[in-house]
Amino acid sequence: MDDAMFNTLSEYITAKILKQPGRSLNLQEPLISGGLIDSFSLVDLALFVEDTFGVHIDDTELNADTFDNLEQLISLIEARR
């Protein structure tokens, strides 16, 4: 796992989406199924991922199967690089 990528994603989610910059996320914490991220925030996160990491995320991938925790998201990004 890429620690820098984890930190970048975690900081964005906690500061911009959750509005809790002091909060820490763990790799397996459920973002969508746990109710932390709603559909609007999911689109914002996908755009952030695309802009920051230079990868394309298909609309069909914006779901709990690919975006539910940071481990899944990092794996998706790494596979696209």
PDB file of N, CA, C and O in Angstrom:
ATOM      1  N   MET A   1       0.835  -1.188   0.000  1.00  0.00           N
ATOM      2  CA  MET A   1       0.000   0.000   0.000  1.00  0.00           C
ATOM      3  C   MET A   1       0.876   1.245   0.000  1.00  0.00           C
ATOM      4  O   MET A   1       1.923   1.287   0.645  1.00  0.00           O
ATOM      5  N   ASP A   2       0.443   2.220  -0.709  1.00  0.00           N
ATOM      6  CA  ASP A   2       1.137   3.490  -0.826  1.00  0.00           C
ATOM      7  C   ASP A   2       0.705   4.407   0.328  1.00  0.00           C
ATOM      8  O   ASP A   2      -0.428   4.888   0.353  1.00  0.00           O
ATOM      9  N   ASP A   3       1.616   4.643   1.281  1.00  0.00           N
ATOM     10  CA  ASP A   3       1.277   5.470   2.443  1.00  0.00           C
ATOM     11  C   ASP A   3       0.943   6.907   2.059  1.00  0.00           C
ATOM     12  O   ASP A   3       0.048   7.517   2.644  1.00  0.00           O
ATOM     13  N   ALA A   4       1.654   7.441   1.087  1.00  0.00           N
ATOM     14  CA  ALA A   4       1.389   8.820   0.653  1.00  0.00           C
ATOM     15  C   ALA A   4      -0.016   8.930   0.060  1.00  0.00           C
ATOM     16  O   ALA A   4      -0.725   9.906   0.309  1.00  0.00           O
ATOM     17  N   MET A   5      -0.410   7.939  -0.716  1.00  0.00           N
ATOM     18  CA  MET A   5      -1.743   7.926  -1.311  1.00  0.00           C
ATOM     19  C   MET A   5      -2.801   7.803  -0.212  1.00  0.00           C
ATOM     20  O   MET A   5      -3.811   8.507  -0.235  1.00  0.00           O
ATOM     21  N   PHE A   6      -2.567   6.916   0.739  1.00  0.00           N
ATOM     22  CA  PHE A   6      -3.498   6.762   1.861  1.00  0.00           C
ATOM     23  C   PHE A   6      -3.656   8.090   2.598  1.00  0.00           C
ATOM     24  O   PHE A   6      -4.777   8.512   2.881  1.00  0.00           O
ATOM     25  N   ASN A   7      -2.554   8.741   2.905  1.00  0.00           N
ATOM     26  CA  ASN A   7      -2.607  10.017   3.632  1.00  0.00           C
ATOM     27  C   ASN A   7      -3.346  11.090   2.846  1.00  0.00           C
ATOM     28  O   ASN A   7      -4.150  11.833   3.410  1.00  0.00           O
ATOM     29  N   THR A   8      -3.078  11.175   1.543  1.00  0.00           N
ATOM     30  CA  THR A   8      -3.745  12.167   0.701  1.00  0.00           C
ATOM     31  C   THR A   8      -5.253  11.938   0.684  1.00  0.00           C
ATOM     32  O   THR A   8      -6.031  12.875   0.863  1.00  0.00           O
ATOM     33  N   LEU A   9      -5.660  10.703   0.469  1.00  0.00           N
ATOM     34  CA  LEU A   9      -7.089  10.376   0.434  1.00  0.00           C
ATOM     35  C   LEU A   9      -7.751  10.586   1.792  1.00  0.00           C
ATOM     36  O   LEU A   9      -8.832  11.167   1.881  1.00  0.00           O
ATOM     37  N   SER A  10      -7.104  10.116   2.831  1.00  0.00           N
ATOM     38  CA  SER A  10      -7.652  10.241   4.177  1.00  0.00           C
ATOM     39  C   SER A  10      -7.818  11.708   4.571  1.00  0.00           C
ATOM     40  O   SER A  10      -8.846  12.094   5.128  1.00  0.00           O
ATOM     41  N   GLU A  11      -6.813  12.515   4.282  1.00  0.00           N
ATOM     42  CA  GLU A  11      -6.884  13.942   4.620  1.00  0.00           C
ATOM     43  C   GLU A  11      -7.998  14.635   3.837  1.00  0.00           C
ATOM     44  O   GLU A  11      -8.718  15.466   4.391  1.00  0.00           O
ATOM     45  N   TYR A  12      -8.144  14.303   2.566  1.00  0.00           N
ATOM     46  CA  TYR A  12      -9.207  14.912   1.763  1.00  0.00           C
ATOM     47  C   TYR A  12     -10.583  14.525   2.321  1.00  0.00           C
ATOM     48  O   TYR A  12     -11.442  15.384   2.513  1.00  0.00           O
ATOM     49  N   ILE A  13     -10.780  13.252   2.574  1.00  0.00           N
ATOM     50  CA  ILE A  13     -12.076  12.783   3.059  1.00  0.00           C
ATOM     51  C   ILE A  13     -12.418  13.396   4.409  1.00  0.00           C
ATOM     52  O   ILE A  13     -13.537  13.870   4.605  1.00  0.00           O
ATOM     53  N   THR A  14     -11.477  13.394   5.336  1.00  0.00           N
ATOM     54  CA  THR A  14     -11.788  13.918   6.674  1.00  0.00           C
ATOM     55  C   THR A  14     -11.972  15.432   6.669  1.00  0.00           C
ATOM     56  O   THR A  14     -12.853  15.948   7.357  1.00  0.00           O
ATOM     57  N   ALA A  15     -11.153  16.147   5.905  1.00  0.00           N
ATOM     58  CA  ALA A  15     -11.233  17.611   5.914  1.00  0.00           C
ATOM     59  C   ALA A  15     -12.348  18.155   5.030  1.00  0.00           C
ATOM     60  O   ALA A  15     -13.113  19.017   5.461  1.00  0.00           O
ATOM     61  N   LYS A  16     -12.446  17.669   3.813  1.00  0.00           N
ATOM     62  CA  LYS A  16     -13.376  18.249   2.839  1.00  0.00           C
ATOM     63  C   LYS A  16     -14.763  17.617   2.841  1.00  0.00           C
ATOM     64  O   LYS A  16     -15.759  18.311   2.639  1.00  0.00           O
ATOM     65  N   ILE A  17     -14.836  16.323   3.064  1.00  0.00           N
ATOM     66  CA  ILE A  17     -16.136  15.644   3.006  1.00  0.00           C
ATOM     67  C   ILE A  17     -16.776  15.536   4.389  1.00  0.00           C
ATOM     68  O   ILE A  17     -17.941  15.889   4.573  1.00  0.00           O
ATOM     69  N   LEU A  18     -16.004  15.048   5.355  1.00  0.00           N
ATOM     70  CA  LEU A  18     -16.560  14.865   6.701  1.00  0.00           C
ATOM     71  C   LEU A  18     -16.518  16.138   7.537  1.00  0.00           C
ATOM     72  O   LEU A  18     -17.206  16.247   8.551  1.00  0.00           O
ATOM     73  N   LYS A  19     -15.702  17.106   7.103  1.00  0.00           N
ATOM     74  CA  LYS A  19     -15.518  18.367   7.847  1.00  0.00           C
ATOM     75  C   LYS A  19     -15.019  18.106   9.268  1.00  0.00           C
ATOM     76  O   LYS A  19     -15.383  18.804  10.214  1.00  0.00           O
ATOM     77  N   GLN A  20     -14.159  17.061   9.390  1.00  0.00           N
ATOM     78  CA  GLN A  20     -13.550  16.688  10.667  1.00  0.00           C
ATOM     79  C   GLN A  20     -12.054  16.471  10.447  1.00  0.00           C
ATOM     80  O   GLN A  20     -11.584  15.334  10.475  1.00  0.00           O
ATOM     81  N   PRO A  21     -11.300  17.557  10.229  1.00  0.00           N
ATOM     82  CA  PRO A  21      -9.890  17.403   9.855  1.00  0.00           C
ATOM     83  C   PRO A  21      -9.027  16.659  10.874  1.00  0.00           C
ATOM     84  O   PRO A  21      -7.977  16.130  10.509  1.00  0.00           O
ATOM     85  N   GLY A  22      -9.431  16.606  12.107  1.00  0.00           N
ATOM     86  CA  GLY A  22      -8.648  15.907  13.118  1.00  0.00           C
ATOM     87  C   GLY A  22      -8.931  14.418  13.183  1.00  0.00           C
ATOM     88  O   GLY A  22      -8.233  13.681  13.880  1.00  0.00           O
ATOM     89  N   ARG A  23      -9.935  13.976  12.471  1.00  0.00           N
ATOM     90  CA  ARG A  23     -10.339  12.574  12.504  1.00  0.00           C
ATOM     91  C   ARG A  23      -9.361  11.720  11.704  1.00  0.00           C
ATOM     92  O   ARG A  23      -8.774  12.175  10.722  1.00  0.00           O
ATOM     93  N   SER A  24      -9.200  10.490  12.137  1.00  0.00           N
ATOM     94  CA  SER A  24      -8.358   9.571  11.377  1.00  0.00           C
ATOM     95  C   SER A  24      -9.227   8.425  10.861  1.00  0.00           C
ATOM     96  O   SER A  24     -10.147   7.966  11.538  1.00  0.00           O
ATOM     97  N   LEU A  25      -8.915   7.984   9.662  1.00  0.00           N
ATOM     98  CA  LEU A  25      -9.616   6.858   9.054  1.00  0.00           C
ATOM     99  C   LEU A  25      -8.669   5.672   9.028  1.00  0.00           C
ATOM    100  O   LEU A  25      -7.452   5.839   8.938  1.00  0.00           O
ATOM    101  N   ASN A  26      -9.224   4.488   9.105  1.00  0.00           N
ATOM    102  CA  ASN A  26      -8.373   3.320   8.913  1.00  0.00           C
ATOM    103  C   ASN A  26      -8.638   2.744   7.527  1.00  0.00           C
ATOM    104  O   ASN A  26      -9.610   3.110   6.867  1.00  0.00           O
ATOM    105  N   LEU A  27      -7.790   1.867   7.108  1.00  0.00           N
ATOM    106  CA  LEU A  27      -7.812   1.321   5.757  1.00  0.00           C
ATOM    107  C   LEU A  27      -9.102   0.587   5.424  1.00  0.00           C
ATOM    108  O   LEU A  27      -9.547   0.614   4.276  1.00  0.00           O
ATOM    109  N   GLN A  28      -9.707  -0.065   6.407  1.00  0.00           N
ATOM    110  CA  GLN A  28     -10.905  -0.886   6.187  1.00  0.00           C
ATOM    111  C   GLN A  28     -12.208  -0.194   6.588  1.00  0.00           C
ATOM    112  O   GLN A  28     -13.276  -0.796   6.478  1.00  0.00           O
ATOM    113  N   GLU A  29     -12.144   1.041   7.045  1.00  0.00           N
ATOM    114  CA  GLU A  29     -13.360   1.713   7.518  1.00  0.00           C
ATOM    115  C   GLU A  29     -14.370   1.880   6.384  1.00  0.00           C
ATOM    116  O   GLU A  29     -14.039   2.454   5.346  1.00  0.00           O
ATOM    117  N   PRO A  30     -15.595   1.388   6.566  1.00  0.00           N
ATOM    118  CA  PRO A  30     -16.600   1.487   5.500  1.00  0.00           C
ATOM    119  C   PRO A  30     -17.068   2.927   5.298  1.00  0.00           C
ATOM    120  O   PRO A  30     -17.652   3.532   6.197  1.00  0.00           O
ATOM    121  N   LEU A  31     -16.808   3.458   4.124  1.00  0.00           N
ATOM    122  CA  LEU A  31     -17.150   4.846   3.834  1.00  0.00           C
ATOM    123  C   LEU A  31     -18.594   4.990   3.361  1.00  0.00           C
ATOM    124  O   LEU A  31     -19.334   5.837   3.861  1.00  0.00           O
ATOM    125  N   ILE A  32     -18.988   4.170   2.406  1.00  0.00           N
ATOM    126  CA  ILE A  32     -20.343   4.260   1.853  1.00  0.00           C
ATOM    127  C   ILE A  32     -21.316   3.461   2.716  1.00  0.00           C
ATOM    128  O   ILE A  32     -22.316   3.998   3.190  1.00  0.00           O
ATOM    129  N   SER A  33     -21.022   2.185   2.917  1.00  0.00           N
ATOM    130  CA  SER A  33     -21.938   1.336   3.696  1.00  0.00           C
ATOM    131  C   SER A  33     -21.996   1.771   5.156  1.00  0.00           C
ATOM    132  O   SER A  33     -22.960   1.460   5.856  1.00  0.00           O
ATOM    133  N   GLY A  34     -20.973   2.488   5.621  1.00  0.00           N
ATOM    134  CA  GLY A  34     -20.977   2.999   6.987  1.00  0.00           C
ATOM    135  C   GLY A  34     -21.653   4.355   7.122  1.00  0.00           C
ATOM    136  O   GLY A  34     -21.774   4.889   8.225  1.00  0.00           O
ATOM    137  N   GLY A  35     -22.099   4.917   5.984  1.00  0.00           N
ATOM    138  CA  GLY A  35     -22.817   6.186   6.020  1.00  0.00           C
ATOM    139  C   GLY A  35     -21.943   7.427   6.106  1.00  0.00           C
ATOM    140  O   GLY A  35     -22.465   8.525   6.299  1.00  0.00           O
ATOM    141  N   LEU A  36     -20.635   7.289   5.968  1.00  0.00           N
ATOM    142  CA  LEU A  36     -19.760   8.455   6.035  1.00  0.00           C
ATOM    143  C   LEU A  36     -19.816   9.293   4.762  1.00  0.00           C
ATOM    144  O   LEU A  36     -19.709  10.519   4.811  1.00  0.00           O
ATOM    145  N   ILE A  37     -19.986   8.622   3.623  1.00  0.00           N
ATOM    146  CA  ILE A  37     -20.004   9.310   2.335  1.00  0.00           C
ATOM    147  C   ILE A  37     -21.344   9.051   1.655  1.00  0.00           C
ATOM    148  O   ILE A  37     -21.773   7.905   1.520  1.00  0.00           O
ATOM    149  N   ASP A  38     -21.998  10.131   1.229  1.00  0.00           N
ATOM    150  CA  ASP A  38     -23.251   9.990   0.485  1.00  0.00           C
ATOM    151  C   ASP A  38     -22.959  10.092  -1.013  1.00  0.00           C
ATOM    152  O   ASP A  38     -21.804  10.231  -1.413  1.00  0.00           O
ATOM    153  N   SER A  39     -23.992  10.023  -1.829  1.00  0.00           N
ATOM    154  CA  SER A  39     -23.791   9.992  -3.282  1.00  0.00           C
ATOM    155  C   SER A  39     -23.165  11.279  -3.814  1.00  0.00           C
ATOM    156  O   SER A  39     -22.376  11.231  -4.757  1.00  0.00           O
ATOM    157  N   PHE A  40     -23.500  12.419  -3.231  1.00  0.00           N
ATOM    158  CA  PHE A  40     -22.898  13.680  -3.681  1.00  0.00           C
ATOM    159  C   PHE A  40     -21.416  13.723  -3.345  1.00  0.00           C
ATOM    160  O   PHE A  40     -20.595  14.135  -4.164  1.00  0.00           O
ATOM    161  N   SER A  41     -21.086  13.300  -2.146  1.00  0.00           N
ATOM    162  CA  SER A  41     -19.681  13.276  -1.714  1.00  0.00           C
ATOM    163  C   SER A  41     -18.884  12.255  -2.512  1.00  0.00           C
ATOM    164  O   SER A  41     -17.691  12.442  -2.748  1.00  0.00           O
ATOM    165  N   LEU A  42     -19.531  11.190  -2.922  1.00  0.00           N
ATOM    166  CA  LEU A  42     -18.871  10.156  -3.710  1.00  0.00           C
ATOM    167  C   LEU A  42     -18.401  10.721  -5.049  1.00  0.00           C
ATOM    168  O   LEU A  42     -17.299  10.413  -5.504  1.00  0.00           O
ATOM    169  N   VAL A  43     -19.226  11.536  -5.671  1.00  0.00           N
ATOM    170  CA  VAL A  43     -18.839  12.176  -6.933  1.00  0.00           C
ATOM    171  C   VAL A  43     -17.670  13.128  -6.692  1.00  0.00           C
ATOM    172  O   VAL A  43     -16.725  13.155  -7.480  1.00  0.00           O
ATOM    173  N   ASP A  44     -17.722  13.901  -5.622  1.00  0.00           N
ATOM    174  CA  ASP A  44     -16.609  14.802  -5.291  1.00  0.00           C
ATOM    175  C   ASP A  44     -15.320  14.015  -5.081  1.00  0.00           C
ATOM    176  O   ASP A  44     -14.256  14.424  -5.548  1.00  0.00           O
ATOM    177  N   LEU A  45     -15.413  12.898  -4.387  1.00  0.00           N
ATOM    178  CA  LEU A  45     -14.240  12.069  -4.137  1.00  0.00           C
ATOM    179  C   LEU A  45     -13.695  11.508  -5.448  1.00  0.00           C
ATOM    180  O   LEU A  45     -12.482  11.479  -5.651  1.00  0.00           O
ATOM    181  N   ALA A  46     -14.573  11.067  -6.329  1.00  0.00           N
ATOM    182  CA  ALA A  46     -14.129  10.531  -7.623  1.00  0.00           C
ATOM    183  C   ALA A  46     -13.412  11.604  -8.438  1.00  0.00           C
ATOM    184  O   ALA A  46     -12.379  11.330  -9.050  1.00  0.00           O
ATOM    185  N   LEU A  47     -13.944  12.809  -8.450  1.00  0.00           N
ATOM    186  CA  LEU A  47     -13.288  13.904  -9.174  1.00  0.00           C
ATOM    187  C   LEU A  47     -11.932  14.233  -8.561  1.00  0.00           C
ATOM    188  O   LEU A  47     -10.970  14.498  -9.282  1.00  0.00           O
ATOM    189  N   PHE A  48     -11.854  14.217  -7.245  1.00  0.00           N
ATOM    190  CA  PHE A  48     -10.580  14.449  -6.564  1.00  0.00           C
ATOM    191  C   PHE A  48      -9.563  13.379  -6.951  1.00  0.00           C
ATOM    192  O   PHE A  48      -8.410  13.694  -7.242  1.00  0.00           O
ATOM    193  N   VAL A  49      -9.981  12.135  -6.956  1.00  0.00           N
ATOM    194  CA  VAL A  49      -9.096  11.022  -7.324  1.00  0.00           C
ATOM    195  C   VAL A  49      -8.600  11.195  -8.755  1.00  0.00           C
ATOM    196  O   VAL A  49      -7.408  11.048  -9.028  1.00  0.00           O
ATOM    197  N   GLU A  50      -9.512  11.506  -9.662  1.00  0.00           N
ATOM    198  CA  GLU A  50      -9.119  11.680 -11.061  1.00  0.00           C
ATOM    199  C   GLU A  50      -8.123  12.821 -11.228  1.00  0.00           C
ATOM    200  O   GLU A  50      -7.120  12.673 -11.926  1.00  0.00           O
ATOM    201  N   ASP A  51      -8.394  13.957 -10.593  1.00  0.00           N
ATOM    202  CA  ASP A  51      -7.513  15.123 -10.711  1.00  0.00           C
ATOM    203  C   ASP A  51      -6.176  14.921 -10.019  1.00  0.00           C
ATOM    204  O   ASP A  51      -5.135  15.320 -10.541  1.00  0.00           O
ATOM    205  N   THR A  52      -6.202  14.313  -8.868  1.00  0.00           N
ATOM    206  CA  THR A  52      -4.989  14.165  -8.065  1.00  0.00           C
ATOM    207  C   THR A  52      -4.071  13.056  -8.567  1.00  0.00           C
ATOM    208  O   THR A  52      -2.850  13.213  -8.587  1.00  0.00           O
ATOM    209  N   PHE A  53      -4.662  11.941  -8.970  1.00  0.00           N
ATOM    210  CA  PHE A  53      -3.854  10.773  -9.323  1.00  0.00           C
ATOM    211  C   PHE A  53      -3.829  10.478 -10.822  1.00  0.00           C
ATOM    212  O   PHE A  53      -3.173   9.531 -11.257  1.00  0.00           O
ATOM    213  N   GLY A  54      -4.535  11.279 -11.608  1.00  0.00           N
ATOM    214  CA  GLY A  54      -4.493  11.133 -13.051  1.00  0.00           C
ATOM    215  C   GLY A  54      -5.061   9.832 -13.575  1.00  0.00           C
ATOM    216  O   GLY A  54      -4.555   9.275 -14.549  1.00  0.00           O
ATOM    217  N   VAL A  55      -6.102   9.348 -12.938  1.00  0.00           N
ATOM    218  CA  VAL A  55      -6.761   8.115 -13.384  1.00  0.00           C
ATOM    219  C   VAL A  55      -8.213   8.424 -13.720  1.00  0.00           C
ATOM    220  O   VAL A  55      -8.755   9.437 -13.278  1.00  0.00           O
ATOM    221  N   HIS A  56      -8.838   7.559 -14.493  1.00  0.00           N
ATOM    222  CA  HIS A  56     -10.249   7.723 -14.836  1.00  0.00           C
ATOM    223  C   HIS A  56     -11.085   6.731 -14.026  1.00  0.00           C
ATOM    224  O   HIS A  56     -10.760   5.546 -13.939  1.00  0.00           O
ATOM    225  N   ILE A  57     -12.154   7.235 -13.443  1.00  0.00           N
ATOM    226  CA  ILE A  57     -13.094   6.400 -12.695  1.00  0.00           C
ATOM    227  C   ILE A  57     -14.411   6.387 -13.473  1.00  0.00           C
ATOM    228  O   ILE A  57     -14.999   7.441 -13.715  1.00  0.00           O
ATOM    229  N   ASP A  58     -14.867   5.219 -13.857  1.00  0.00           N
ATOM    230  CA  ASP A  58     -16.146   5.098 -14.558  1.00  0.00           C
ATOM    231  C   ASP A  58     -17.295   5.332 -13.575  1.00  0.00           C
ATOM    232  O   ASP A  58     -17.202   4.999 -12.394  1.00  0.00           O
ATOM    233  N   ASP A  59     -18.372   5.909 -14.089  1.00  0.00           N
ATOM    234  CA  ASP A  59     -19.553   6.135 -13.246  1.00  0.00           C
ATOM    235  C   ASP A  59     -20.065   4.841 -12.626  1.00  0.00           C
ATOM    236  O   ASP A  59     -20.582   4.848 -11.509  1.00  0.00           O
ATOM    237  N   THR A  60     -19.923   3.743 -13.341  1.00  0.00           N
ATOM    238  CA  THR A  60     -20.411   2.457 -12.835  1.00  0.00           C
ATOM    239  C   THR A  60     -19.588   1.954 -11.645  1.00  0.00           C
ATOM    240  O   THR A  60     -20.015   1.045 -10.932  1.00  0.00           O
ATOM    241  N   GLU A  61     -18.414   2.544 -11.433  1.00  0.00           N
ATOM    242  CA  GLU A  61     -17.559   2.133 -10.315  1.00  0.00           C
ATOM    243  C   GLU A  61     -17.835   2.927  -9.044  1.00  0.00           C
ATOM    244  O   GLU A  61     -17.245   2.645  -8.001  1.00  0.00           O
ATOM    245  N   LEU A  62     -18.709   3.898  -9.114  1.00  0.00           N
ATOM    246  CA  LEU A  62     -19.022   4.714  -7.943  1.00  0.00           C
ATOM    247  C   LEU A  62     -20.050   4.000  -7.070  1.00  0.00           C
ATOM    248  O   LEU A  62     -21.224   4.368  -7.027  1.00  0.00           O
ATOM    249  N   ASN A  63     -19.572   2.970  -6.376  1.00  0.00           N
ATOM    250  CA  ASN A  63     -20.451   2.167  -5.525  1.00  0.00           C
ATOM    251  C   ASN A  63     -19.635   1.524  -4.402  1.00  0.00           C
ATOM    252  O   ASN A  63     -18.412   1.652  -4.351  1.00  0.00           O
ATOM    253  N   ALA A  64     -20.322   0.850  -3.529  1.00  0.00           N
ATOM    254  CA  ALA A  64     -19.672   0.239  -2.368  1.00  0.00           C
ATOM    255  C   ALA A  64     -18.759  -0.923  -2.743  1.00  0.00           C
ATOM    256  O   ALA A  64     -17.920  -1.324  -1.937  1.00  0.00           O
ATOM    257  N   ASP A  65     -18.902  -1.473  -3.944  1.00  0.00           N
ATOM    258  CA  ASP A  65     -18.029  -2.574  -4.358  1.00  0.00           C
ATOM    259  C   ASP A  65     -16.606  -2.107  -4.652  1.00  0.00           C
ATOM    260  O   ASP A  65     -15.660  -2.877  -4.488  1.00  0.00           O
ATOM    261  N   THR A  66     -16.442  -0.865  -5.081  1.00  0.00           N
ATOM    262  CA  THR A  66     -15.103  -0.375  -5.436  1.00  0.00           C
ATOM    263  C   THR A  66     -14.637   0.797  -4.591  1.00  0.00           C
ATOM    264  O   THR A  66     -13.440   1.078  -4.537  1.00  0.00           O
ATOM    265  N   PHE A  67     -15.554   1.481  -3.933  1.00  0.00           N
ATOM    266  CA  PHE A  67     -15.217   2.701  -3.197  1.00  0.00           C
ATOM    267  C   PHE A  67     -15.552   2.634  -1.710  1.00  0.00           C
ATOM    268  O   PHE A  67     -15.561   3.678  -1.058  1.00  0.00           O
ATOM    269  N   ASP A  68     -15.826   1.469  -1.144  1.00  0.00           N
ATOM    270  CA  ASP A  68     -16.340   1.445   0.228  1.00  0.00           C
ATOM    271  C   ASP A  68     -15.285   1.653   1.297  1.00  0.00           C
ATOM    272  O   ASP A  68     -15.620   2.021   2.423  1.00  0.00           O
ATOM    273  N   ASN A  69     -14.025   1.427   0.978  1.00  0.00           N
ATOM    274  CA  ASN A  69     -12.983   1.728   1.968  1.00  0.00           C
ATOM    275  C   ASN A  69     -11.722   2.173   1.237  1.00  0.00           C
ATOM    276  O   ASN A  69     -11.613   2.038   0.019  1.00  0.00           O
ATOM    277  N   LEU A  70     -10.798   2.692   1.984  1.00  0.00           N
ATOM    278  CA  LEU A  70      -9.582   3.232   1.368  1.00  0.00           C
ATOM    279  C   LEU A  70      -8.728   2.152   0.725  1.00  0.00           C
ATOM    280  O   LEU A  70      -8.040   2.417  -0.261  1.00  0.00           O
ATOM    281  N   GLU A  71      -8.760   0.959   1.257  1.00  0.00           N
ATOM    282  CA  GLU A  71      -7.992  -0.129   0.657  1.00  0.00           C
ATOM    283  C   GLU A  71      -8.485  -0.411  -0.762  1.00  0.00           C
ATOM    284  O   GLU A  71      -7.680  -0.559  -1.681  1.00  0.00           O
ATOM    285  N   GLN A  72      -9.807  -0.484  -0.943  1.00  0.00           N
ATOM    286  CA  GLN A  72     -10.377  -0.711  -2.272  1.00  0.00           C
ATOM    287  C   GLN A  72     -10.046   0.438  -3.213  1.00  0.00           C
ATOM    288  O   GLN A  72      -9.686   0.224  -4.370  1.00  0.00           O
ATOM    289  N   LEU A  73     -10.169   1.637  -2.713  1.00  0.00           N
ATOM    290  CA  LEU A  73      -9.920   2.810  -3.535  1.00  0.00           C
ATOM    291  C   LEU A  73      -8.459   2.888  -3.973  1.00  0.00           C
ATOM    292  O   LEU A  73      -8.174   3.185  -5.133  1.00  0.00           O
ATOM    293  N   ILE A  74      -7.546   2.625  -3.063  1.00  0.00           N
ATOM    294  CA  ILE A  74      -6.119   2.633  -3.394  1.00  0.00           C
ATOM    295  C   ILE A  74      -5.798   1.539  -4.405  1.00  0.00           C
ATOM    296  O   ILE A  74      -5.022   1.766  -5.333  1.00  0.00           O
ATOM    297  N   SER A  75      -6.378   0.371  -4.240  1.00  0.00           N
ATOM    298  CA  SER A  75      -6.169  -0.718  -5.203  1.00  0.00           C
ATOM    299  C   SER A  75      -6.652  -0.332  -6.599  1.00  0.00           C
ATOM    300  O   SER A  75      -5.992  -0.622  -7.598  1.00  0.00           O
ATOM    301  N   LEU A  76      -7.807   0.323  -6.656  1.00  0.00           N
ATOM    302  CA  LEU A  76      -8.343   0.780  -7.942  1.00  0.00           C
ATOM    303  C   LEU A  76      -7.409   1.797  -8.586  1.00  0.00           C
ATOM    304  O   LEU A  76      -7.130   1.713  -9.782  1.00  0.00           O
ATOM    305  N   ILE A  77      -6.934   2.743  -7.814  1.00  0.00           N
ATOM    306  CA  ILE A  77      -6.024   3.762  -8.345  1.00  0.00           C
ATOM    307  C   ILE A  77      -4.730   3.128  -8.842  1.00  0.00           C
ATOM    308  O   ILE A  77      -4.262   3.440  -9.937  1.00  0.00           O
ATOM    309  N   GLU A  78      -4.163   2.252  -8.048  1.00  0.00           N
ATOM    310  CA  GLU A  78      -2.899   1.596  -8.436  1.00  0.00           C
ATOM    311  C   GLU A  78      -3.072   0.760  -9.689  1.00  0.00           C
ATOM    312  O   GLU A  78      -2.163   0.692 -10.516  1.00  0.00           O
ATOM    313  N   ALA A  79      -4.228   0.119  -9.845  1.00  0.00           N
ATOM    314  CA  ALA A  79      -4.474  -0.701 -11.035  1.00  0.00           C
ATOM    315  C   ALA A  79      -4.584   0.168 -12.293  1.00  0.00           C
ATOM    316  O   ALA A  79      -4.285  -0.292 -13.395  1.00  0.00           O
ATOM    317  N   ARG A  80      -5.011   1.412 -12.127  1.00  0.00           N
ATOM    318  CA  ARG A  80      -5.187   2.312 -13.262  1.00  0.00           C
ATOM    319  C   ARG A  80      -3.922   3.056 -13.661  1.00  0.00           C
ATOM    320  O   ARG A  80      -3.840   3.601 -14.761  1.00  0.00           O
ATOM    321  N   ARG A  81      -2.956   3.080 -12.789  1.00  0.00           N
ATOM    322  CA  ARG A  81      -1.744   3.850 -13.081  1.00  0.00           C
ATOM    323  C   ARG A  81      -0.882   3.182 -14.088  1.00  0.00           C
ATOM    324  O   ARG A  81       0.176   3.705 -14.440  1.00  0.00           O
TER     325      ARG A  81
END
